[in-house]
Amino acid sequence: MKPRRSRTAAALGAIARGVALLILWAGIARAAEPPTSALLREGNMAALAGDWPRVALLVEPLLSQPLATSDLAEAHRLAGIAAFFHQHGDDAERHFLVYLHSAPAGRLDPALYPPDVVTFFNDVASRHAGELTAANSPSRRSWWLNLVPPFGQLQNGERTKAYVLGGVLGALLVTNLTTYYFLNKWCQVTDGREGSGLTCYNGGDHNHIAARVRPTNVITGIGFLAVYAYGVADAMWGYRKRSRDHAIEPFVDASADVRVFGVMGRL
């Protein structure tokens, strides 16, 4: 019995290490965000200085990276401004639309940017108002999807994490169900003086094979539950973070005589 217990303990340790590595990977991904924020700050400073080539140089590489939703939106906003001043109107409109899909109440401050780009941005927002309203309807996001990883991660815009979680959960579930099927086919529960146990004889002696399969069934079941719990917690964290990012958004509006500062909320 001791060798079997040793193998089970070692396998449980391997599952625990795998879950820990998954959590560590998510932490490292989040820790990598500050350099992105620094690049966006530099991009904003370059935009305020009117250095559009530098703005494009800083933010365009970010557009092909798996960024947080708010960072990606800001990168598209800056890229749109740079494209406008490089006289690439179609590219500017495309970038502004991506930004507005994430921040439908977003505005360009007339005190910070030239009137022509502010007018262009407002025209894009006005022409696509219906599309933006439909795309950002509250019904498009569901709290219940957080309970079904990896769909919660997909809803939060974390595609890479969703693919990793989906692959791990799928592998654990398939292995668990496969081993359960064979154990159920080979073995039956028996009662005796020393308690209940499993006898695995169904057209052949499967006791030896079942002794190896049984720990795998238990371990993959525990591993699936652990990864599932992590996926739910991570999805809820991302859902709350995204809700906070968009619940209150500052805006500035201005005319020749009046300038209005405020915040806009969305339930």
N, C-alpha and C positions, 0 to 999 in steps of 0.2 A: 504493500500500500504506500510506503514512503516514496518510492520512485514516482508513482502516479501523482502524489501530492506535490512533489518537487516540480514535475513538468507543468502541473496546473498553476502553481505559484509563479513559475518563470513566464508562462504565457500571459497570466494576468499582469505581470510586471511589464511585459512588452506592450500590451494594450494600453496600460497607464502611461507608458512613455510616449506612445503614439499620440494619445490625446493631449499630453503635455506639449509635444512638439507642435501640434495643430494650434493650440492656444498661443504658444510662443511665436509661431509664424504670424498669427493675427496681430499680436503685440508689436512685432517688428514692422509689419506693414503700416500700422498706425504711427509708430515712432518715425517712419520715413517721411511723414507729412511736413515737418517744419522746414526742410529745404525748399519744398514746393511753395510754402507760404512766403519764404524769403524771396524767391524768384518773382512771385506775384507782387510783393511790395516794391521790388526794384522796377518791375514793369509799370506799376502805377506812378512811381516817381519819374520814370522816363516819359510817361504819357503827359504828366503835368508839365514837364520841361519841353514837350513838343518834339521829343527825340523818337520819331516813329520807327525808323529802322531798328533802333535798340529794343523798342517794345516788341516788334515782330521777332527779333532774335531771341528774346527771353521767353516769350509765351508759346511760340509755335511748336517747339519740341514737347511742351507739356500736353498738347492736344492729343497726342498719340499714346499717352500714358494712362494707366488705370488710376485716376485721381478720385478724391472725394467729390460728391456732387457739387458742393458749393465752390470748391477750388476749380473744377472744370468749367463751371459757369463763368467765374471771374476771368479765367483764361480766354474764353470765347469773347467776353465783353471787350477785353483789351485787344484781342486779335481783330475784332470787328472795327475798332477805332483805327488801328494801324492800317487795315486794309482800305478803309475809307480814304485816308490821307495819301495812300498809295494809288488812289483812283481805281480801286478794284471794287466797284459798287456791288456786284453780285456776291463776292466773297464776304464783304462787310454785312450784307443783309443776312447771309447764311449764318454767320457767327452771331449776329444779334438775335436771330430767331432761336438758336440753341440756348443762348443766355436767357431769353425771355421765357422759354419753356421751363427753366428751373427757377426763375425769379420774375414772375409775371408782373409784379409791381415795380420792377426795376426802372430806374431813370438815369439819365446823364445830367449831372449838375451843370447848369449854364454858367455858373461862376468858375468852373474848372475847365470846361472844354469850349472850343469855338462854336458859335451859333450854327454853322452849317452842319456839323456832325450831330449836334443835338437835334436839329430839325429832321435830319435823315433818320436818326434813331426813332424819334417820335412818329414819323411817317410809317416806318416798318411796324412799330407796335400797333398803330391805328389800323393799317391794312390787314393785319393778321389777328385782330382782337378776337374774332369769333373762334378761330383755330386755337388760340392760346387759352381762351376760357374753357373750351371743351377739353383740351388736353390736361388742364390743371384742375379739373373738377374733383372734389373730395372723394367721389365714388371710385376714382381711379386707384386709390390706395386703400388697402384693406388691412386692418389690424390682425385679422384672423390668419392672414398668410404668414405672420410671424411664427405661428405654431406648426408650419409645414416647411421646415428647411429642406431644400435650399431656396424655395420660392420667396421666403422673406428677404433673403440676401439679394435675389434678383430684383425685387420690388425696391430695395434700397439703393440699387445701382451698383452693387458690389459683385460683378459678374465672375471675376477670378475666384473669389472666395466661395461663391455659389457652386462653381464647377468642382472645386476641391471637396467641399462638403458633400455634394451630391455623389461624387465618386466614392468617397469613403463610406458614406451611409449605404450606398448600393452594394458595395463589395461585402460589407459586414452582414447586410440583410440576406443577400444571396447565399453566403456561406452558412449563416445560421439556419436558414430554411432547408438548405440541402442536407446538412448534417442531421437536422431534426427528422427529415423524411426517412433517412436510412436507419436512424436509431428507432424510430417508430415501427419501421418495417421489420427490423431484425429482433427487437427486444420486447420483453413484456415484464411488468412489475410482478415480483413474487414476494410472498410474506412467509416468514419463518420465525423460529425462536429468537434469532438474533436481530430481527427487524426486517424491514422491507429492502428489496434490492432489485436489480435488473438481471434477467437471464436472457442472453442473446444467442439463440439457436433457432434458425429458421432455414431449414434445408442445408445447414452447415454450421460449423462452430464459428460464430462471429464475436465471441467474447473478447478476443485479443484485439480485433479491429475496433470494436465498440469502445474499448478502454482508451483508445487514442482519439476516437471521434468525439466522445462525450465531452472532454475538456474543451475542444474546439467549439462545440455547440454552446457551452456555457459562456466561454470567453467572448465569442462574437456577439452573443446576446447582451452581455454587460457592456461591451464596447459600443454596440449600436445605441443603447440607451444613453451612454455617456456622451457620445458625439451628438446625438439628437438633442440632449439637454443643452449642450454648448451652442448648437445651432439656433435653438429657440432664444436663449439668452442674448446671443450676439445679434439676432434679427431685431429683437425688441430694443436693444441699445441703439442700433442704427436707425430704427424707426423713430425713436424719441429724439435722436440727434437731428435727423432730417426735419422733423416737425418743428424743433426749436429754431433751426436755420431759417425756416420760411414762415413761421407764425407771425413775426414782427419784422417788417422790412422798412428801412428809412426811405424817404423820397424827398425830392426837391422839385418844385415847380416855380416858374418865374415868368413874368411878363415885363414890359418896359417900366411899369410903375410899381408892381407888387411882386415880392418873393415870398414863397410859402415853404416852410420846413415842417416835416411831420413824420409820422409812422403810419404804415398801413398793415393791418392784421388780416389773417385769413383763418377761419375756423375749419 
